[in-house]
Amino acid sequence: MSRQPRSKRVVNLLNALESIYSNPDASIAERLEAAALSAKLLSKKKPAKRQVKSRNVKNALEQIRQLQNGGNK
Amino acid sequence: MIDWSELEELYAASRSDNAAVRTAALQAIESNLDAWVAEYLSLPANCYQETKTVGLYKVATGQPRWTSLPDLANYLAGWLEQNENEGREAFFARTNRLQTDRLGVLLTHHKHQKARDARQCDSDFIRVDGNTFLLSVCWDGSQTGNEVILA
């Protein structure tokens, strides 16, 4: 099976938890655990888009300027 | 998008006398160079504008003209002019230095391309870091062109 994107996996997981939560045959403990897990998943932030490369260059240039200024003093 | 002023600044820093500055610049160059090269080679200006046959090869519109950095370096070195009173060995050594200076190749090619667009005649040339590059094939060797100065 091919790996699904993160958002799709999270949606599938949330649907599964929802079905446990709304299942009248499940125990109270199971339903509460499903609710807690859903809340935990929903509160997770989506990872920020990676802009490591450009940030690295800007950081490096900032560092270089500081080093040059320090060396010139 | 490539920020050429940032690259110029990094390149200058990579040749600094200060070892800490040099190391920081070289690390930044090393970790980003592949991405810059990939982006640069796929720019529309560096891709074939039409489907045609070049020698034995068929090229398609949008196909990158240079496949890799060594390929680009080899092309650029082809325009390098031998200085007056410069021996053959010294010229070959200078050519090798040019080809192995990876960020230098990218920066110089970018300038060469801009100068090619701005040339008035085929015997015009450009000077970058003490190296003279012809801008086009000049069949009349006696003709002296003008140096193209980029803004």
Backbone of each chain as ProteinMPNN parsed JSONL, in Angstrom:
{"seq_chain_A": "MSRQPRSKRVVNLLNALESIYSNPDASIAERLEAAALSAKLLSKKKPAKRQVKSRNVKNALEQIRQLQNGGNK", "coords_chain_A": {"N_chain_A": [[0.851, -1.201, 0.0], [0.556, 2.181, -0.874], [2.108, 4.999, 0.703], [0.152, 7.319, 2.418], [-0.521, 10.874, 2.16], [0.203, 13.089, 4.92], [-2.013, 14.608, 5.858], [-4.185, 13.166, 4.911], [-3.899, 10.775, 6.238], [-4.31, 11.625, 8.832], [-6.957, 12.467, 8.718], [-8.237, 10.021, 8.184], [-7.638, 8.698, 10.553], [-8.948, 10.282, 12.404], [-11.588, 9.873, 11.624], [-11.838, 7.17, 12.252], [-11.559, 7.288, 15.025], [-13.759, 8.796, 15.66], [-15.795, 7.037, 14.985], [-15.427, 5.13, 16.945], [-15.957, 6.637, 19.196], [-18.632, 7.289, 18.833], [-19.792, 4.835, 18.971], [-22.193, 2.906, 20.454], [-21.768, 0.507, 21.689], [-19.224, 0.499, 22.644], [-17.002, 0.732, 25.481], [-17.153, 3.115, 28.237], [-14.633, 4.02, 28.919], [-13.152, 3.46, 26.59], [-14.455, 5.153, 24.767], [-13.945, 7.635, 25.882], [-11.208, 7.695, 25.681], [-10.907, 7.721, 22.91], [-12.025, 10.207, 22.345], [-10.22, 11.872, 23.657], [-7.882, 11.346, 22.211], [-8.655, 12.29, 19.7], [-8.926, 15.016, 20.225], [-6.302, 15.608, 20.822], [-5.048, 15.11, 18.385], [-6.305, 17.018, 16.777], [-5.394, 19.336, 17.883], [-2.824, 19.441, 17.128], [-0.344, 21.192, 15.397], [-0.103, 21.978, 11.945], [2.778, 21.069, 10.163], [5.13, 23.648, 9.479], [5.872, 25.092, 6.274], [8.853, 24.151, 4.683], [11.584, 26.284, 4.615], [14.2, 26.17, 4.666], [16.563, 26.433, 3.2], [16.728, 29.117, 2.052], [16.572, 30.535, 4.409], [18.822, 29.686, 5.676], [20.834, 30.858, 4.115], [20.336, 33.551, 4.51], [20.737, 33.684, 7.266], [23.392, 32.901, 7.361], [24.618, 34.986, 5.966], [24.045, 37.074, 7.658], [25.494, 36.281, 9.874], [28.054, 36.335, 8.78], [28.338, 39.059, 8.205], [28.33, 40.051, 10.787], [30.657, 38.876, 11.764], [32.517, 40.078, 10.089], [32.208, 42.753, 10.794], [32.963, 42.616, 13.449], [35.601, 41.892, 13.146], [36.632, 44.139, 11.974], [36.579, 46.04, 13.891]], "CA_chain_A": [[0.0, 0.0, 0.0], [1.386, 3.381, -0.918], [1.995, 5.862, 1.877], [-0.743, 8.455, 2.167], [-0.012, 12.121, 2.734], [-0.079, 13.214, 6.345], [-3.361, 15.119, 6.103], [-5.138, 12.1, 4.625], [-3.778, 9.802, 7.334], [-4.92, 12.228, 10.02], [-8.414, 12.44, 8.514], [-8.661, 8.627, 8.369], [-7.527, 8.39, 11.975], [-10.026, 11.013, 13.093], [-12.841, 9.166, 11.305], [-11.852, 5.924, 13.048], [-11.793, 7.672, 16.429], [-15.163, 9.259, 15.722], [-16.684, 5.864, 14.992], [-15.315, 4.497, 18.281], [-16.624, 7.54, 20.161], [-20.092, 7.254, 18.675], [-20.26, 3.443, 19.02], [-22.835, 2.706, 21.766], [-21.293, -0.745, 22.31], [-17.886, 0.688, 23.239], [-17.049, 1.093, 26.909], [-16.964, 4.545, 28.508], [-13.188, 4.282, 28.888], [-12.738, 3.486, 25.159], [-15.016, 6.352, 24.118], [-13.215, 8.794, 26.409], [-9.849, 7.663, 25.11], [-11.044, 8.151, 21.509], [-12.255, 11.656, 22.361], [-8.96, 12.523, 24.046], [-6.945, 11.235, 21.078], [-9.119, 13.209, 18.644], [-8.581, 16.385, 20.641], [-4.844, 15.739, 20.716], [-4.713, 15.199, 16.949], [-6.795, 18.287, 16.213], [-4.626, 20.466, 18.417], [-1.47, 19.425, 16.543], [-0.176, 22.174, 14.323], [0.418, 21.479, 10.671], [4.167, 21.518, 10.084], [5.344, 24.802, 8.61], [6.58, 24.782, 5.031], [10.304, 24.281, 4.896], [12.286, 27.31, 3.845], [15.502, 26.077, 5.33], [17.659, 26.874, 2.337], [16.877, 30.562, 1.976], [16.817, 31.047, 5.747], [20.235, 29.401, 5.952], [21.659, 31.854, 3.429], [20.171, 34.839, 5.202], [21.423, 33.552, 8.561], [24.838, 32.86, 7.116], [25.055, 36.336, 5.599], [23.984, 37.881, 8.885], [26.645, 35.848, 10.685], [29.268, 36.812, 8.092], [28.424, 40.518, 8.408], [28.727, 40.281, 12.184], [32.077, 38.498, 11.875], [33.315, 41.104, 9.408], [32.174, 43.971, 11.611], [33.772, 42.317, 14.64], [37.01, 41.868, 12.742], [37.073, 45.477, 11.555], [36.613, 46.965, 15.03]], "C_chain_A": [[0.885, 1.25, 0.0], [1.106, 4.278, 0.293], [1.123, 7.074, 1.546], [-0.118, 9.738, 2.704], [-0.512, 12.288, 4.164], [-1.53, 13.623, 6.607], [-4.395, 14.013, 5.918], [-5.117, 11.066, 5.749], [-4.466, 10.328, 8.583], [-6.434, 12.177, 9.909], [-8.938, 11.031, 8.724], [-8.687, 8.259, 9.842], [-8.663, 9.052, 12.756], [-11.378, 10.342, 12.845], [-12.969, 7.893, 12.136], [-12.167, 6.23, 14.509], [-13.24, 8.11, 16.635], [-16.106, 8.061, 15.796], [-16.602, 5.124, 16.332], [-16.123, 5.323, 19.295], [-18.148, 7.418, 20.064], [-20.65, 5.83, 18.703], [-20.881, 3.172, 20.4], [-22.358, 1.434, 22.48], [-19.93, -0.584, 22.974], [-18.021, 1.098, 24.698], [-16.81, 2.604, 27.06], [-15.48, 4.906, 28.38], [-12.687, 4.388, 27.442], [-13.2, 4.777, 24.481], [-14.268, 7.602, 24.578], [-11.803, 8.874, 25.814], [-9.877, 8.151, 23.652], [-11.225, 9.67, 21.429], [-10.964, 12.405, 22.673], [-7.962, 12.51, 22.893], [-7.324, 12.179, 19.945], [-8.705, 14.637, 18.966], [-7.092, 16.627, 20.472], [-4.425, 15.927, 19.247], [-5.106, 16.552, 16.368], [-5.974, 19.471, 16.699], [-3.213, 20.535, 17.833], [-1.384, 20.399, 15.387], [0.348, 21.484, 13.069], [1.869, 21.947, 10.556], [4.344, 22.665, 9.088], [6.103, 24.379, 7.362], [8.066, 25.039, 5.224], [10.881, 25.364, 3.999], [13.706, 27.371, 4.377], [16.609, 26.713, 4.494], [17.845, 28.393, 2.385], [17.182, 31.136, 3.354], [18.295, 30.835, 6.106], [21.133, 30.464, 5.355], [21.568, 33.184, 4.155], [20.888, 34.806, 6.551], [22.931, 33.62, 8.379], [25.363, 34.251, 6.784], [25.064, 37.258, 6.818], [25.202, 37.589, 9.761], [27.951, 36.393, 10.097], [29.449, 38.314, 8.312], [28.875, 40.835, 9.83], [30.214, 39.982, 12.379], [32.966, 39.563, 11.246], [33.362, 42.389, 10.222], [33.031, 43.809, 12.86], [35.249, 42.38, 14.331], [37.553, 43.233, 12.406], [37.226, 46.438, 12.725], [38.012, 47.08, 15.601]], "O_chain_A": [[1.836, 1.354, 0.775], [-0.004, 4.296, 0.826], [1.326, 7.756, 0.542], [0.722, 9.693, 3.602], [-1.52, 11.702, 4.559], [-2.195, 13.053, 7.473], [-5.365, 13.929, 6.672], [-6.156, 10.551, 6.162], [-5.122, 9.578, 9.305], [-7.122, 11.881, 10.886], [-9.97, 10.848, 9.369], [-9.614, 7.607, 10.324], [-9.255, 8.449, 13.651], [-12.21, 10.255, 13.748], [-14.039, 7.571, 12.652], [-12.944, 5.521, 15.149], [-13.852, 7.821, 17.663], [-17.076, 8.057, 16.553], [-17.594, 4.559, 16.794], [-16.858, 4.786, 20.124], [-18.855, 7.44, 21.071], [-21.845, 5.631, 18.484], [-20.174, 3.203, 21.408], [-22.514, 1.289, 23.692], [-19.523, -1.427, 23.774], [-19.004, 1.72, 25.102], [-16.334, 3.271, 26.142], [-15.119, 5.94, 27.818], [-11.906, 5.279, 27.108], [-12.454, 5.407, 23.731], [-13.993, 8.505, 23.788], [-11.29, 9.947, 25.497], [-8.995, 8.89, 23.216], [-10.653, 10.33, 20.562], [-10.648, 13.421, 22.054], [-7.287, 13.503, 22.622], [-6.464, 12.788, 19.31], [-8.206, 15.368, 18.11], [-6.666, 17.698, 20.04], [-3.587, 16.765, 18.916], [-4.369, 17.155, 15.588], [-5.869, 20.487, 16.013], [-2.499, 21.523, 18.003], [-2.247, 20.424, 14.51], [1.132, 20.537, 13.136], [2.158, 23.113, 10.827], [3.777, 22.647, 7.996], [6.881, 23.425, 7.389], [8.471, 26.02, 5.848], [10.687, 25.357, 2.784], [14.315, 28.431, 4.517], [17.47, 27.429, 5.007], [18.92, 28.901, 2.702], [17.944, 32.094, 3.478], [18.927, 31.678, 6.744], [22.079, 30.922, 5.997], [22.573, 33.855, 4.387], [21.557, 35.766, 6.935], [23.643, 34.291, 9.126], [26.425, 34.651, 7.261], [25.951, 38.095, 6.987], [25.844, 38.489, 10.304], [28.832, 36.849, 10.826], [30.557, 38.786, 8.569], [29.675, 41.741, 10.063], [30.932, 40.718, 13.056], [34.019, 39.91, 11.781], [34.404, 43.033, 10.332], [33.731, 44.732, 13.277], [36.049, 42.854, 15.137], [38.752, 43.487, 12.523], [37.876, 47.478, 12.623], [38.227, 47.816, 16.564]]}, "seq_chain_B": "MIDWSELEELYAASRSDNAAVRTAALQAIESNLDAWVAEYLSLPANCYQETKTVGLYKVATGQPRWTSLPDLANYLAGWLEQNENEGREAFFARTNRLQTDRLGVLLTHHKHQKARDARQCDSDFIRVDGNTFLLSVCWDGSQTGNEVILA", "coords_chain_B": {"N_chain_B": [[13.698, 31.811, -5.966], [16.747, 32.912, -7.356], [18.875, 35.004, -5.537], [20.971, 37.201, -6.68], [22.622, 39.147, -5.604], [22.994, 38.301, -3.002], [24.373, 35.95, -3.474], [26.707, 36.947, -4.629], [27.747, 38.3, -2.461], [28.199, 36.206, -0.689], [30.078, 34.806, -2.161], [32.206, 36.597, -2.274], [32.776, 36.643, 0.439], [33.605, 34.041, 0.779], [36.133, 34.134, -0.112], [37.491, 35.552, 1.67], [40.024, 36.937, 3.866], [39.692, 36.447, 6.491], [39.369, 33.669, 8.472], [37.135, 32.636, 9.836], [34.979, 33.935, 8.644], [35.293, 33.02, 6.067], [34.866, 30.247, 6.407], [32.18, 30.179, 7.289], [30.906, 31.202, 5.029], [31.616, 29.314, 3.083], [30.365, 27.042, 4.073], [27.67, 27.748, 3.855], [27.514, 28.013, 1.099], [28.15, 25.429, 0.254], [25.987, 23.947, 1.249], [23.877, 24.881, -0.225], [24.427, 25.015, -2.897], [23.767, 22.973, -4.791], [21.01, 23.245, -5.033], [20.827, 25.83, -6.071], [22.137, 25.505, -8.503], [20.47, 23.66, -9.802], [18.156, 25.187, -10.006], [19.086, 27.336, -11.531], [19.882, 26.125, -13.951], [17.458, 25.352, -14.918], [16.162, 27.656, -15.561], [14.179, 29.657, -17.804], [15.782, 31.133, -19.59], [17.979, 29.547, -19.827], [17.22, 27.362, -21.185], [16.337, 25.477, -24.125], [14.753, 27.294, -26.695], [13.29, 26.438, -28.753], [12.25, 23.53, -30.613], [14.683, 21.67, -32.144], [17.47, 20.615, -34.228], [20.668, 20.077, -33.054], [23.685, 19.801, -34.267], [24.295, 16.454, -34.062], [22.3, 15.978, -32.356], [18.919, 16.007, -31.186], [16.962, 18.536, -29.895], [14.557, 19.607, -27.493], [11.941, 22.03, -27.016], [12.193, 23.926, -24.071], [13.911, 22.198, -22.874], [16.676, 21.852, -20.686], [19.65, 23.604, -21.45], [22.166, 23.07, -20.502], [23.361, 20.262, -18.782], [24.51, 19.875, -16.325], [26.564, 21.25, -13.67], [29.392, 20.941, -14.276], [29.145, 20.74, -17.042], [28.183, 23.253, -17.72], [30.357, 24.76, -16.826], [32.313, 23.912, -18.565], [31.355, 24.901, -20.974], [31.504, 27.649, -20.418], [34.244, 27.979, -20.034], [35.066, 27.69, -22.583], [34.825, 30.192, -23.725], [36.793, 31.627, -22.621], [39.504, 33.816, -22.858], [42.839, 33.687, -24.001], [45.463, 35.358, -22.385], [47.623, 38.065, -23.449], [51.051, 37.31, -23.955], [50.858, 35.178, -22.26], [51.643, 31.959, -21.264], [50.997, 28.639, -22.653], [50.617, 26.62, -20.724], [50.07, 28.087, -18.422], [47.698, 29.251, -19.172], [46.061, 26.994, -19.432], [46.039, 26.187, -16.784], [44.703, 28.308, -15.608], [42.261, 28.022, -16.847], [41.455, 25.582, -15.734], [41.234, 26.321, -13.06], [39.121, 28.077, -13.209], [37.059, 26.349, -13.951], [36.786, 24.718, -11.741], [35.923, 26.321, -9.755], [33.128, 26.476, -8.336], [30.787, 28.046, -7.493], [31.665, 30.358, -8.581], [31.559, 29.782, -11.305], [28.83, 29.771, -11.771], [28.133, 32.439, -11.153], [29.766, 33.85, -12.939], [28.897, 32.89, -15.405], [26.325, 33.849, -15.443], [26.817, 36.602, -15.626], [28.164, 36.646, -18.047], [26.173, 35.854, -19.786], [24.382, 37.981, -19.576], [25.99, 39.997, -20.602], [26.365, 39.079, -23.175], [23.856, 39.461, -24.214], [23.887, 42.194, -24.245], [25.788, 42.961, -26.057], [27.447, 44.81, -28.678], [28.803, 44.13, -30.946], [30.242, 41.15, -32.464], [32.837, 40.896, -31.608], [33.025, 41.946, -29.131], [33.76, 41.911, -25.591], [33.985, 40.62, -22.18], [35.163, 41.316, -18.891], [35.845, 39.439, -16.07], [36.786, 39.161, -12.815], [39.517, 39.406, -13.55], [39.653, 37.693, -15.667], [39.239, 37.362, -19.151], [36.488, 37.138, -21.25], [35.265, 36.1, -24.337], [32.385, 37.135, -26.186], [31.053, 36.159, -28.277], [31.318, 34.199, -31.302], [34.005, 35.299, -33.081], [34.855, 35.881, -36.205], [36.625, 37.472, -37.556], [39.621, 37.994, -36.5], [41.24, 40.209, -36.272], [39.795, 42.359, -35.6], [39.028, 44.595, -32.987], [37.052, 44.494, -30.2], [34.676, 46.093, -27.933], [34.782, 46.45, -24.369], [32.218, 45.067, -22.517], [30.472, 46.561, -20.035], [28.789, 45.717, -17.201], [25.867, 46.874, -15.52]], "CA_chain_B": [[14.379, 32.639, -6.961], [18.125, 33.178, -6.95], [19.188, 36.4, -5.233], [22.361, 37.284, -7.148], [23.432, 39.993, -4.712], [23.361, 37.425, -1.872], [25.409, 35.019, -3.943], [27.946, 37.727, -4.794], [28.258, 38.593, -1.119], [28.729, 34.936, -0.175], [31.275, 34.47, -2.943], [33.284, 37.482, -1.797], [33.113, 36.203, 1.796], [34.303, 32.749, 0.697], [37.538, 34.396, -0.457], [37.966, 36.509, 2.667], [41.231, 36.563, 4.63], [39.233, 36.021, 7.809], [39.048, 32.243, 8.37], [35.771, 32.381, 10.329], [34.078, 34.425, 7.587], [35.45, 32.089, 4.933], [34.225, 28.965, 6.755], [30.721, 30.376, 7.303], [30.463, 31.369, 3.643], [31.775, 28.046, 2.356], [29.323, 26.115, 4.545], [26.396, 28.164, 3.246], [27.595, 27.704, -0.342], [28.136, 23.971, 0.095], [24.671, 23.358, 1.514], [22.846, 25.416, -1.121], [24.868, 25.102, -4.292], [23.022, 22.052, -5.658], [19.679, 23.829, -5.301], [21.016, 26.986, -6.97], [22.49, 25.006, -9.847], [19.257, 23.07, -10.39], [17.245, 26.287, -10.35], [19.68, 28.14, -12.601], [19.871, 25.386, -15.22], [16.09, 25.2, -15.426], [15.578, 28.957, -15.905], [13.829, 29.694, -19.235], [16.896, 31.66, -20.392], [18.974, 28.495, -19.987], [16.587, 26.209, -21.842], [16.136, 25.681, -25.57], [13.515, 28.032, -26.953], [12.534, 25.772, -29.816], [12.662, 22.165, -30.923], [15.54, 21.722, -33.339], [18.577, 19.668, -34.223], [21.968, 20.731, -32.846], [24.636, 18.773, -34.661], [23.661, 15.141, -34.181], [21.289, 15.83, -31.298], [17.647, 16.702, -31.29], [16.625, 19.159, -28.607], [13.145, 19.996, -27.422], [11.641, 23.301, -26.344], [12.133, 23.819, -22.614], [14.957, 21.278, -22.37], [17.83, 22.635, -20.241], [20.762, 23.607, -22.402], [23.298, 22.428, -19.83], [22.802, 19.209, -17.928], [25.115, 19.877, -14.99], [27.504, 22.36, -13.458], [30.594, 20.756, -15.103], [28.759, 21.012, -18.423], [28.132, 24.723, -17.811], [31.735, 25.244, -16.646], [33.012, 23.585, -19.802], [30.873, 25.881, -21.956], [32.033, 28.967, -20.053], [35.693, 27.97, -20.272], [35.259, 27.797, -24.026], [34.849, 31.606, -24.097], [37.914, 32.277, -21.933], [40.514, 34.287, -23.807], [44.229, 33.609, -23.53], [46.046, 36.703, -22.27], [48.849, 38.293, -24.208], [52.276, 36.879, -23.268], [50.56, 34.108, -21.296], [52.012, 30.659, -21.817], [49.906, 27.677, -22.803], [50.409, 25.925, -19.449], [49.433, 29.034, -17.493], [46.311, 29.418, -19.639], [45.334, 25.77, -19.072], [45.869, 26.191, -15.326], [43.663, 29.294, -15.343], [41.004, 27.397, -17.29], [41.08, 24.584, -14.723], [40.802, 27.026, -11.843], [37.788, 28.615, -13.502], [36.067, 25.275, -14.008], [36.601, 24.086, -10.436], [35.349, 27.317, -8.852], [31.743, 26.147, -8.695], [29.888, 29.203, -7.42], [32.236, 31.31, -9.537], [31.044, 29.429, -12.634], [27.431, 30.22, -11.823], [28.11, 33.908, -11.184], [30.394, 34.335, -14.173], [28.035, 32.567, -16.539], [25.193, 34.781, -15.386], [27.31, 37.887, -16.156], [28.487, 36.418, -19.456], [24.921, 35.814, -20.528], [23.859, 39.354, -19.63], [26.865, 40.753, -21.507], [26.074, 38.598, -24.54], [22.618, 40.139, -24.643], [24.14, 43.644, -24.383], [26.927, 43.225, -26.956], [27.19, 45.598, -29.896], [29.31, 43.351, -32.081], [30.698, 39.82, -32.07], [34.173, 40.914, -31.014], [32.969, 42.517, -27.782], [34.191, 40.952, -24.555], [33.702, 41.018, -20.794], [36.212, 40.916, -17.951], [35.333, 39.074, -14.748], [37.872, 38.711, -11.926], [40.792, 39.32, -14.263], [39.543, 36.808, -16.832], [38.533, 37.955, -20.294], [35.64, 36.177, -21.958], [34.649, 36.575, -25.577], [30.927, 37.023, -26.061], [30.496, 35.462, -29.431], [32.362, 33.735, -32.215], [34.452, 36.416, -33.9], [35.615, 35.261, -37.304], [37.697, 38.386, -37.925], [40.445, 38.128, -35.303], [41.943, 41.484, -36.23], [38.88, 43.387, -35.094], [39.036, 44.706, -31.531], [35.732, 44.899, -29.724], [34.643, 46.893, -26.718], [34.439, 45.715, -23.158], [30.84, 45.321, -22.063], [30.445, 46.775, -18.585], [27.424, 45.51, -16.713], [25.448, 47.803, -14.456]], "C_chain_B": [[15.783, 33.013, -6.468], [18.318, 34.674, -6.712], [20.681, 36.593, -5.535], [23.232, 38.137, -6.232], [23.876, 39.186, -3.48], [24.499, 36.489, -2.27], [26.757, 35.72, -4.114], [28.588, 37.974, -3.431], [28.882, 37.33, -0.508], [30.041, 34.574, -0.862], [32.466, 35.305, -2.487], [33.744, 37.025, -0.409], [33.898, 34.89, 1.767], [35.773, 32.925, 0.319], [38.162, 35.393, 0.528], [39.25, 36.002, 3.349], [40.877, 36.04, 6.014], [38.725, 34.573, 7.729], [37.617, 31.945, 8.803], [34.738, 32.796, 9.279], [34.09, 33.444, 6.417], [34.706, 30.784, 5.203], [32.709, 29.095, 6.711], [30.193, 30.473, 5.874], [30.527, 30.045, 2.884], [30.715, 27.03, 2.78], [27.982, 26.451, 3.896], [26.388, 27.814, 1.758], [27.43, 26.206, -0.555], [26.73, 23.403, 0.26], [23.596, 23.861, 0.551], [23.188, 25.323, -2.599], [24.045, 24.207, -5.229], [21.658, 22.629, -6.033], [19.802, 25.012, -6.258], [21.282, 26.518, -8.396], [21.24, 24.461, -10.536], [18.303, 24.174, -10.84], [17.776, 27.065, -11.556], [19.581, 27.427, -13.953], [18.46, 25.264, -15.798], [15.412, 26.547, -15.716], [15.262, 28.99, -17.407], [14.982, 30.18, -20.119], [17.952, 30.594, -20.66], [18.385, 27.217, -20.585], [16.425, 26.518, -23.33], [14.765, 26.312, -25.807], [12.674, 27.362, -28.044], [13.065, 24.361, -30.035], [13.467, 22.197, -32.223], [16.616, 20.646, -33.237], [19.877, 20.443, -34.07], [23.02, 19.664, -33.135], [23.91, 17.457, -34.861], [22.461, 15.001, -33.251], [20.024, 16.6, -31.604], [17.335, 17.285, -29.925], [15.18, 19.656, -28.662], [12.996, 21.332, -26.709], [11.533, 23.068, -24.839], [13.17, 22.888, -22.028], [16.153, 22.102, -21.913], [19.013, 22.495, -21.191], [21.992, 22.935, -21.812], [22.761, 21.45, -18.801], [23.342, 19.275, -16.506], [26.061, 21.065, -14.877], [28.807, 22.164, -14.252], [30.334, 21.055, -16.583], [28.76, 22.534, -18.673], [29.541, 25.313, -17.737], [32.54, 25.035, -17.927], [32.632, 24.579, -20.906], [31.517, 27.245, -21.691], [33.53, 29.055, -20.363], [36.01, 28.095, -21.755], [35.358, 29.249, -24.5], [36.03, 32.345, -23.474], [39.024, 32.591, -22.938], [41.907, 34.15, -23.198], [44.818, 35.014, -23.506], [47.298, 36.824, -23.129], [50.041, 37.902, -23.345], [52.006, 35.823, -22.195], [50.862, 32.765, -21.957], [50.823, 29.711, -21.866], [49.572, 27.005, -21.473], [49.665, 26.821, -18.457], [47.964, 29.224, -17.871], [45.473, 28.196, -19.265], [45.054, 25.743, -17.571], [44.74, 27.157, -14.944], [42.29, 28.737, -15.74], [40.52, 26.386, -16.254], [40.568, 25.237, -13.455], [39.382, 27.558, -12.024], [36.738, 27.51, -13.405], [35.804, 24.639, -12.642], [36.023, 25.048, -9.398], [33.832, 27.309, -9.083], [30.77, 27.321, -8.62], [30.354, 30.28, -8.399], [31.711, 31.052, -10.941], [29.63, 29.962, -12.804], [27.355, 31.747, -11.979], [28.655, 34.442, -12.503], [29.517, 34.048, -15.385], [26.85, 33.523, -16.606], [25.605, 36.138, -15.992], [27.578, 37.768, -17.655], [27.224, 36.466, -20.308], [24.312, 37.214, -20.667], [24.672, 40.195, -20.616], [26.63, 40.344, -22.958], [24.843, 39.307, -25.095], [22.88, 41.612, -24.944], [25.218, 43.961, -25.403], [26.496, 43.982, -28.206], [27.695, 44.868, -31.131], [29.944, 42.053, -31.561], [32.08, 39.813, -31.428], [34.192, 41.605, -29.644], [33.348, 41.453, -26.759], [33.802, 41.469, -23.18], [34.857, 40.532, -19.921], [35.568, 40.628, -16.6], [36.49, 38.528, -13.935], [39.192, 38.502, -12.67], [40.781, 38.374, -15.451], [38.755, 37.513, -17.932], [37.758, 36.86, -21.019], [35.114, 36.82, -23.237], [33.152, 36.337, -25.462], [30.284, 36.299, -27.232], [31.651, 34.966, -30.294], [32.724, 34.898, -33.128], [35.36, 35.866, -34.996], [36.779, 36.148, -37.728], [38.532, 38.704, -36.684], [41.115, 39.475, -35.173], [41.079, 42.579, -35.609], [38.908, 43.41, -33.567], [37.68, 45.234, -31.066], [35.818, 45.753, -28.479], [34.286, 46.013, -25.522], [33.009, 46.075, -22.746], [30.87, 45.425, -20.545], [29.0, 46.621, -18.121], [27.108, 46.461, -15.567], [25.459, 47.087, -13.117]], "O_chain_B": [[15.97, 33.381, -5.309], [17.977, 35.502, -7.557], [21.539, 36.197, -4.747], [24.43, 37.888, -6.095], [24.987, 39.364, -2.98], [25.447, 36.268, -1.516], [27.807, 35.165, -3.789], [29.804, 37.87, -3.269], [29.949, 37.382, 0.104], [30.984, 34.1, -0.228], [33.578, 34.8, -2.334], [34.939, 37.018, -0.112], [34.75, 34.653, 2.622], [36.562, 31.985, 0.415], [39.206, 35.99, 0.261], [39.514, 34.8, 3.396], [41.641, 35.299, 6.632], [37.77, 34.286, 7.008], [36.954, 31.096, 8.207], [33.749, 32.097, 9.055], [33.05, 33.093, 5.86], [34.0, 30.275, 4.333], [32.024, 28.23, 6.164], [29.156, 29.895, 5.548], [29.611, 29.7, 2.138], [30.226, 26.254, 1.959], [27.255, 25.565, 3.446], [25.371, 27.37, 1.224], [26.676, 25.766, -1.423], [26.321, 22.505, -0.475], [22.499, 23.303, 0.523], [22.327, 25.53, -3.454], [23.672, 24.627, -6.324], [21.209, 22.523, -7.175], [18.973, 25.176, -7.153], [20.734, 27.053, -9.36], [20.982, 24.76, -11.702], [17.719, 24.101, -11.921], [17.029, 27.406, -12.473], [19.244, 28.039, -14.967], [18.285, 25.095, -17.005], [14.235, 26.585, -16.073], [16.002, 28.409, -18.201], [15.149, 29.712, -21.245], [18.733, 30.714, -21.604], [18.976, 26.141, -20.498], [16.381, 27.68, -23.734], [13.764, 25.921, -25.207], [11.5, 27.683, -28.227], [14.201, 24.052, -29.677], [12.999, 22.682, -33.253], [16.658, 19.873, -32.279], [20.162, 21.352, -34.849], [23.218, 18.741, -32.345], [23.026, 17.343, -35.711], [21.702, 14.037, -33.34], [20.048, 17.681, -32.193], [17.435, 16.593, -28.912], [14.666, 20.058, -29.706], [13.838, 21.709, -25.894], [10.868, 22.135, -24.39], [13.298, 22.795, -20.807], [16.615, 22.968, -22.656], [19.326, 21.403, -21.667], [22.77, 22.307, -22.53], [21.835, 21.757, -18.05], [22.7, 18.783, -15.578], [26.319, 21.779, -15.845], [29.293, 23.123, -14.851], [31.21, 21.563, -17.284], [29.264, 23.019, -19.686], [29.882, 26.236, -18.477], [33.344, 25.883, -18.315], [33.485, 25.035, -21.668], [32.007, 27.905, -22.607], [34.016, 30.06, -20.881], [37.089, 28.551, -22.135], [35.916, 29.511, -25.566], [36.253, 33.524, -23.749], [39.42, 31.75, -23.746], [42.119, 34.46, -22.025], [44.696, 35.767, -24.472], [47.937, 35.833, -23.483], [50.039, 38.138, -22.137], [52.841, 35.603, -21.318], [50.398, 32.477, -23.06], [49.795, 29.932, -21.226], [48.402, 26.837, -21.129], [48.759, 26.377, -17.753], [47.099, 29.344, -17.004], [44.326, 28.329, -18.837], [43.978, 25.332, -17.137], [43.927, 26.861, -14.068], [41.293, 28.957, -15.053], [39.333, 26.334, -15.932], [39.601, 24.776, -12.848], [38.556, 27.497, -11.112], [35.661, 27.713, -12.845], [34.729, 24.086, -12.408], [35.674, 24.637, -8.291], [33.322, 28.048, -9.925], [30.017, 27.57, -9.562], [29.546, 31.015, -8.967], [31.447, 31.994, -11.688], [29.28, 30.527, -13.841], [26.619, 32.268, -12.817], [28.091, 35.356, -13.104], [29.411, 34.877, -16.289], [26.432, 33.948, -17.684], [24.856, 36.742, -16.76], [27.26, 38.67, -18.429], [27.208, 37.038, -21.398], [23.799, 37.583, -21.723], [24.118, 41.0, -21.366], [26.692, 41.179, -23.861], [24.79, 39.694, -26.263], [22.203, 42.215, -25.777], [25.539, 45.133, -25.6], [25.385, 43.834, -28.714], [27.113, 44.962, -32.212], [30.151, 41.893, -30.359], [32.457, 38.839, -30.776], [35.26, 41.821, -29.071], [33.267, 40.254, -27.027], [33.349, 42.604, -23.031], [35.448, 39.482, -20.174], [34.842, 41.458, -16.055], [37.109, 37.537, -14.324], [39.894, 37.519, -12.432], [41.777, 38.258, -16.165], [37.745, 38.168, -17.677], [38.297, 35.806, -21.353], [34.588, 37.933, -23.221], [32.707, 35.451, -24.733], [29.126, 35.886, -27.174], [32.813, 35.28, -30.04], [31.879, 35.421, -33.854], [36.486, 35.444, -34.736], [37.801, 35.652, -38.202], [38.178, 39.59, -35.907], [41.522, 39.857, -34.076], [41.59, 43.601, -35.151], [38.821, 42.361, -32.928], [37.231, 46.296, -31.499], [36.91, 46.095, -28.025], [33.601, 44.997, -25.641], [32.655, 47.25, -22.646], [31.253, 44.478, -19.858], [28.104, 47.317, -18.6], [27.973, 46.801, -14.759], [25.139, 47.689, -12.092]]}, "name": "protein", "num_of_chains": 2, "seq": "MSRQPRSKRVVNLLNALESIYSNPDASIAERLEAAALSAKLLSKKKPAKRQVKSRNVKNALEQIRQLQNGGNKMIDWSELEELYAASRSDNAAVRTAALQAIESNLDAWVAEYLSLPANCYQETKTVGLYKVATGQPRWTSLPDLANYLAGWLEQNENEGREAFFARTNRLQTDRLGVLLTHHKHQKARDARQCDSDFIRVDGNTFLLSVCWDGSQTGNEVILA"}
